[in-house]
Amino acid sequence: RVHRKDVEEHVNKARDILSEYLLSVRVVHEKLVF
């Protein structure tokens, strides 16, 4: 049985990782473009 709180923590952690990844990709993209 999965606790809802654990799922929410996992989702939040994954979202933080994804946002950091997208941010770093954007920075690299801007460096390549300009």
Secondary structure, 3 states (H helix, E strand, C coil): CCCHHHHHHHHHHHHHHHHHHHHHHHHHHHHHHC
